[in-house]
Amino acid sequence: MSFDYDVTIIGAGPIGSTLAYELAKENIKVCLIDKKKVIGLPLQCAGIINKRVLDVNQFPDELILNNVKGAFLHSKNHSLSVSKEEDQALIIDRVALDQFLYKRAIENGAHSYLSSKVVAIDDVEGKVTFQNESTEKSIKSKIIVGADGPLSIVSSAFGNDFDYYCASQYLVKIEEDNNQMSFVDLYAYGDLFPGFIWQIPVSENIFRIGLFSNNDYKRQNEILNEFLMNDFQYENYEIIEKYKGKIPIYNKENKLFKNRALIIGDAASQIKPTTGGGLLIGFEAVGMAKKTILKVLDSEDFNSLNLEKETHDDKKILQDCLKSYQDDFEERFIKEFSYQFKVQKTLCTLSDDDLDYFFEKLKEKEADKLISEYGDMDNQSILVKEFLKRGLVLSLLPAIHKRELAKIWLV
């Protein structure tokens, strides 16, 4: 069987482009396919990421618009602040980041097809068929990677289930300068769970204000408009742009690989359950996928396969090769995701009155200091375990919820 490429990556977003770059550095013949004409547009991200991102991926300082060290957390009638002495998160120019990562991959030898919509894949033959303007083209590769977002055609070919939240975001300009540039604001309202509203300072007079929830886009826009009118602390503001997107929900039953294909990033729902963030997780997954792909391409067993025959032994060899990717991902994240899903289930039981009670108890027990000390926007299980160890999970909420909470946490 002859191949045009070693690896074809569908989706030239930050995860797909980073994987293409990492493989191209190893002299792997790699191709990127993306339906977008201009990479990074439209914006579909809040653009806040743990500063540890720089440990797993490098990009220029000029793509960092702001640094934050803490957050103001709000219920309907109460607020508290949590922070650390050092900066904890970066506010990034997400469009420029996507374009930088794509350009870096191309400059290091990756080939690409833009404005190209993938219409079919064959994960047995390694064939990808896509349309570019009025023409249709097919290419073959030894490995197909689906980095094609929450409605991934590759994940669909695996038979995976799709589930996601809608997310909406406004870019808002204020007339006066913001004097709290080091803090984001998070609004926890009972009717928004499992989601919340975020207010992220991009510059001294620009915010990204958005939410994810079970509501459709029309209702989300109504909620954001109501928030700006009633809860936004600045009276004079202008909505400059509006964005919308989808946040996939992780499903541990979904396959991350099949035959010659694997999925990564949003296509694999590799997203934090509590916040909907996925960049840092996706960049970590790139390292896992790269390791597996290099191992597979170097395998004599793999290179002698002819899956067109679809023999049981050939398929088993291939699946054994790719299985390490899913194993590595689950070993790293499945316990963390389990804790976050429990946090999410807990929040979904609460009304606005419950949340006010919760915030009062947090202050009373000085748990805000605990959050400041142990809180981590990505490894949230560290804080949860500390709360459990100190018996705080059940004591911070009204007694009426204890039976329900016990079902979530004591199993």
Legacy VTK file of the C-alpha trace (Angstrom):
# vtk DataFile Version 3.0
C-alpha trace
ASCII
DATASET POLYDATA
POINTS 411 float
0.000 0.000 0.000
1.453 3.402 -0.978
0.926 6.574 1.043
1.116 10.288 0.300
1.990 11.165 3.897
3.030 9.490 7.099
0.405 11.456 9.052
-2.589 13.527 7.979
-4.008 15.824 10.656
-7.543 17.100 10.149
-7.846 20.454 11.893
-5.163 23.165 12.036
-6.207 24.651 15.364
-3.683 24.958 18.199
-3.638 21.226 18.995
-3.465 19.981 15.406
-0.830 22.540 14.448
1.292 21.770 17.512
1.198 18.043 16.769
2.118 18.744 13.134
5.101 20.819 14.294
6.269 18.167 16.755
6.084 15.435 14.100
7.687 17.563 11.381
10.656 18.151 13.696
11.146 14.377 13.669
11.218 14.333 9.835
7.743 12.817 9.659
5.933 13.658 6.443
2.834 15.390 7.794
-0.129 17.177 6.255
-2.661 19.576 7.826
-6.183 19.976 6.425
-8.526 22.725 7.634
-11.821 24.077 6.360
-10.915 27.633 7.397
-9.536 30.129 4.939
-7.896 32.123 7.752
-6.592 30.137 10.721
-7.890 31.310 14.118
-11.073 32.945 12.871
-13.680 33.132 14.173
-12.513 33.310 17.792
-14.079 30.493 19.853
-12.205 30.626 23.161
-12.078 32.675 26.357
-8.304 32.788 25.954
-7.267 32.194 29.566
-4.769 29.429 30.255
-2.636 28.178 33.111
0.876 29.649 33.018
2.192 26.051 33.002
1.330 26.014 29.312
4.830 27.361 28.718
6.225 24.099 30.113
4.611 22.101 27.283
4.469 24.593 24.416
6.392 27.723 23.565
5.095 30.909 21.975
6.216 34.564 21.871
5.615 36.886 24.831
3.768 39.327 22.589
0.867 36.854 22.379
0.317 37.304 26.134
-2.091 40.207 26.649
-2.338 40.062 30.439
-1.310 38.033 33.502
-3.686 37.225 36.357
-2.978 35.939 39.847
-6.461 35.425 41.225
-10.210 35.604 40.894
-13.224 37.278 42.429
-15.916 34.630 42.923
-19.523 35.814 43.037
-22.858 34.351 44.019
-25.968 36.504 43.676
-25.366 38.382 46.923
-21.852 37.521 48.098
-18.300 37.692 46.807
-14.884 36.499 47.874
-11.405 36.760 46.413
-8.795 34.056 45.995
-5.260 34.656 44.789
-1.619 33.703 44.984
1.426 35.942 45.141
2.639 34.892 41.707
0.729 35.056 38.431
-1.287 31.924 37.795
-2.815 32.387 34.350
-2.138 34.049 31.032
-4.654 35.958 28.952
-3.639 35.250 25.379
-4.389 36.598 21.924
-6.008 33.366 20.819
-6.312 34.250 17.123
-2.637 35.227 16.945
-1.692 32.078 18.902
-3.486 29.803 16.436
-1.814 31.568 13.528
1.632 31.394 15.140
1.335 27.646 15.832
0.104 26.955 12.295
2.883 29.025 10.705
5.486 27.309 12.890
4.312 23.892 11.692
4.478 24.941 8.036
7.898 26.543 8.435
9.190 23.279 9.881
8.033 21.199 6.940
4.342 20.386 7.384
2.232 20.607 4.232
-1.269 22.049 4.367
-4.588 22.383 2.561
-6.695 25.324 3.728
-10.278 26.105 2.704
-10.638 22.338 2.481
-13.625 20.565 3.983
-13.142 16.892 4.808
-16.151 14.934 3.561
-15.066 11.352 4.276
-12.365 9.274 5.910
-11.443 5.627 5.606
-9.572 4.680 8.766
-8.716 1.239 7.362
-6.973 2.487 4.204
-5.864 5.758 5.786
-7.712 7.767 3.133
-9.028 11.304 3.642
-11.313 12.881 1.032
-11.847 16.644 1.052
-13.348 19.381 -1.094
-11.407 22.494 -2.003
-13.577 25.013 -3.858
-15.087 22.968 -6.714
-12.575 20.115 -6.698
-12.450 16.922 -4.655
-9.196 15.299 -3.641
-8.193 12.162 -1.722
-4.904 11.491 0.020
-3.618 8.457 1.905
-1.515 8.401 5.038
-0.292 5.776 7.451
-2.003 7.552 10.347
-4.998 9.919 10.414
-5.371 12.327 13.346
-8.704 13.992 14.038
-8.079 17.396 15.615
-11.252 18.682 14.011
-13.227 20.041 16.934
-16.350 19.052 18.867
-18.230 17.843 15.776
-15.293 15.765 14.545
-15.832 13.687 11.416
-13.103 11.322 12.654
-14.715 10.805 16.051
-18.035 10.248 14.288
-16.417 7.540 12.157
-15.418 5.804 15.405
-19.091 5.660 16.407
-18.522 7.999 19.363
-21.365 9.900 21.005
-21.348 13.705 20.823
-22.504 15.931 23.646
-21.592 19.538 24.251
-22.528 22.847 25.851
-23.100 26.027 23.907
-20.784 28.914 24.776
-21.181 32.606 23.986
-18.810 35.512 24.509
-18.801 39.291 24.071
-15.798 41.574 23.636
-16.718 44.614 25.745
-15.030 48.018 25.875
-15.415 50.340 28.867
-14.768 54.090 28.971
-12.782 54.122 32.211
-9.696 52.078 33.075
-9.978 48.815 34.985
-7.886 48.868 38.176
-8.177 45.115 38.802
-6.193 43.791 35.861
-4.739 40.905 37.897
-8.126 39.308 38.633
-10.800 37.561 36.625
-14.422 37.537 37.831
-16.473 34.329 37.906
-20.225 34.435 38.527
-21.890 31.312 39.910
-25.658 31.512 39.444
-27.913 28.569 40.145
-29.804 28.706 36.862
-26.565 28.569 34.820
-25.064 25.381 36.223
-23.181 23.371 35.160
-21.758 26.542 33.598
-21.001 30.074 34.793
-20.286 33.608 33.571
-16.687 34.809 33.203
-15.291 38.328 33.016
-11.702 38.358 31.786
-9.607 41.556 31.598
-7.793 41.702 28.270
-6.492 45.252 28.656
-7.246 48.244 30.873
-10.520 48.920 29.069
-11.365 45.655 27.285
-13.045 42.556 28.740
-14.054 39.182 27.393
-17.399 38.403 29.001
-19.015 35.062 28.302
-20.645 31.920 29.604
-21.297 28.288 28.902
-24.517 26.579 29.951
-27.276 24.235 28.850
-29.056 27.166 27.176
-29.129 27.778 23.435
-27.301 30.732 21.882
-30.356 33.000 21.839
-30.955 32.540 25.565
-27.239 32.926 26.303
-27.225 36.295 24.562
-30.214 37.338 26.667
-28.381 36.243 29.833
-25.239 38.178 28.878
-27.276 41.292 28.074
-29.041 41.008 31.443
-25.674 40.581 33.162
-24.252 43.707 31.531
-27.332 45.726 32.510
-27.617 44.500 36.110
-24.328 43.040 37.373
-21.525 44.589 35.333
-19.716 47.162 37.478
-19.223 49.649 34.655
-22.136 51.766 33.422
-20.641 52.957 30.152
-19.649 50.124 27.872
-19.772 49.059 24.238
-20.117 45.538 22.832
-17.465 45.376 20.124
-17.795 41.764 18.949
-19.807 38.636 19.664
-18.629 35.023 19.414
-20.104 31.595 19.905
-18.858 28.017 19.983
-19.325 24.544 21.414
-17.652 22.964 24.439
-17.543 19.159 24.167
-18.307 17.054 27.233
-15.795 14.316 28.010
-17.156 10.781 27.735
-14.850 8.064 29.041
-16.730 5.493 26.940
-15.616 7.111 23.678
-12.739 5.625 21.692
-9.619 7.693 21.110
-8.354 5.439 18.296
-9.572 3.052 15.632
-7.615 1.247 12.896
-5.231 3.877 11.418
-6.819 6.881 13.163
-6.784 8.667 16.505
-8.453 11.809 17.853
-7.146 14.614 20.036
-8.223 17.909 21.619
-11.857 18.974 21.259
-12.412 16.091 18.820
-11.632 13.745 21.723
-13.557 15.878 24.262
-10.293 16.393 26.145
-11.839 19.249 28.096
-11.993 20.113 31.805
-15.540 19.286 32.980
-15.808 22.240 35.363
-14.493 25.102 33.224
-14.623 23.932 29.618
-10.934 24.731 29.099
-8.843 22.411 26.973
-5.662 24.015 25.663
-3.274 22.789 28.354
-4.819 19.305 28.315
-4.622 19.246 24.526
-0.954 20.274 24.505
-0.170 17.523 27.025
-2.078 15.064 24.821
0.110 16.127 21.875
3.109 14.670 23.693
1.258 11.395 24.238
0.071 11.219 20.627
3.522 12.064 19.293
5.115 9.284 21.338
2.568 6.740 20.100
2.746 7.848 16.463
6.559 7.705 16.368
6.482 4.261 17.954
3.885 3.047 15.456
5.683 4.441 12.400
8.913 2.788 13.559
7.255 -0.570 14.120
8.140 -3.352 11.680
4.814 -5.019 12.460
2.928 -1.842 11.570
4.806 -1.158 8.344
4.125 -4.675 7.089
0.343 -4.375 7.600
-2.138 -4.428 4.758
-5.424 -3.487 6.337
-7.244 -3.784 3.032
-7.279 -7.492 3.778
-8.856 -6.691 7.165
-7.362 -9.756 8.796
-7.912 -10.154 12.497
-4.184 -10.407 13.249
-3.325 -7.245 11.302
-6.012 -5.206 13.027
-4.967 -6.474 16.439
-1.361 -5.447 15.821
-2.452 -1.949 14.839
-4.828 -1.561 17.756
-2.159 -2.719 20.176
0.152 -0.055 18.714
-2.319 2.816 19.086
-3.797 1.699 22.412
-0.915 3.205 24.370
-2.172 6.695 23.460
-5.551 6.147 25.121
-3.900 4.371 28.059
-1.519 7.292 28.632
-4.296 9.868 28.438
-6.571 8.022 30.852
-3.766 7.390 33.328
-2.991 11.123 33.378
-6.513 12.586 33.402
-9.303 10.135 34.227
-9.077 10.572 38.031
-8.857 14.344 37.707
-11.912 14.399 35.447
-13.780 12.173 37.912
-13.254 14.703 40.720
-14.306 17.565 38.449
-17.490 15.782 37.401
-18.342 15.344 41.091
-17.788 19.066 41.685
-20.040 19.778 38.722
-22.783 17.443 40.005
-22.586 19.125 43.401
-22.974 22.612 41.947
-25.951 21.501 39.876
-27.847 20.689 43.097
-27.598 24.282 44.353
-29.984 27.207 44.090
-28.947 30.859 44.389
-29.893 30.787 48.103
-27.732 27.679 48.565
-24.824 29.418 46.848
-25.169 32.473 49.095
-25.093 30.137 52.104
-22.060 28.367 50.621
-20.158 31.645 50.166
-20.996 32.748 53.714
-19.687 29.449 55.091
-16.537 29.703 52.987
-15.758 33.041 54.627
-16.774 31.841 58.091
-14.427 28.845 57.912
-11.746 30.879 56.121
-11.925 28.399 53.276
-11.074 31.197 50.863
-7.533 30.985 52.256
-7.575 27.260 51.588
-8.660 27.894 48.003
-5.893 30.442 47.580
-3.314 27.986 48.894
-4.405 24.765 47.183
-6.432 26.012 44.228
-5.224 25.099 40.744
-7.276 25.940 37.676
-6.331 22.653 35.994
-5.526 20.160 38.758
-8.635 20.907 40.805
-8.537 17.531 42.568
-5.747 18.893 44.811
-8.158 21.370 46.403
-11.050 18.898 46.446
-8.961 16.327 48.300
-7.993 18.974 50.854
-11.672 19.854 51.377
-12.516 16.162 51.812
-9.651 15.596 54.225
-10.874 18.480 56.410
-14.528 17.403 56.208
-15.573 20.626 54.498
-17.538 19.278 51.524
-20.619 18.385 53.586
-20.296 21.175 56.161
-20.271 24.079 53.693
-23.741 23.426 52.316
-27.236 23.438 53.825
-28.125 20.253 55.734
-30.936 19.504 53.294
-28.303 18.586 50.680
-26.266 16.188 52.797
-27.987 13.019 51.636
-27.646 14.078 48.006
-24.014 15.089 48.486
-23.223 11.808 50.225
-24.373 9.962 47.107
-21.936 12.024 45.024
-18.885 11.992 47.278
-19.080 8.943 49.515
-19.114 6.294 46.794
LINES 1 412
411 0 1 2 3 4 5 6 7 8 9 10 11 12 13 14 15 16 17 18 19 20 21 22 23 24 25 26 27 28 29 30 31 32 33 34 35 36 37 38 39 40 41 42 43 44 45 46 47 48 49 50 51 52 53 54 55 56 57 58 59 60 61 62 63 64 65 66 67 68 69 70 71 72 73 74 75 76 77 78 79 80 81 82 83 84 85 86 87 88 89 90 91 92 93 94 95 96 97 98 99 100 101 102 103 104 105 106 107 108 109 110 111 112 113 114 115 116 117 118 119 120 121 122 123 124 125 126 127 128 129 130 131 132 133 134 135 136 137 138 139 140 141 142 143 144 145 146 147 148 149 150 151 152 153 154 155 156 157 158 159 160 161 162 163 164 165 166 167 168 169 170 171 172 173 174 175 176 177 178 179 180 181 182 183 184 185 186 187 188 189 190 191 192 193 194 195 196 197 198 199 200 201 202 203 204 205 206 207 208 209 210 211 212 213 214 215 216 217 218 219 220 221 222 223 224 225 226 227 228 229 230 231 232 233 234 235 236 237 238 239 240 241 242 243 244 245 246 247 248 249 250 251 252 253 254 255 256 257 258 259 260 261 262 263 264 265 266 267 268 269 270 271 272 273 274 275 276 277 278 279 280 281 282 283 284 285 286 287 288 289 290 291 292 293 294 295 296 297 298 299 300 301 302 303 304 305 306 307 308 309 310 311 312 313 314 315 316 317 318 319 320 321 322 323 324 325 326 327 328 329 330 331 332 333 334 335 336 337 338 339 340 341 342 343 344 345 346 347 348 349 350 351 352 353 354 355 356 357 358 359 360 361 362 363 364 365 366 367 368 369 370 371 372 373 374 375 376 377 378 379 380 381 382 383 384 385 386 387 388 389 390 391 392 393 394 395 396 397 398 399 400 401 402 403 404 405 406 407 408 409 410
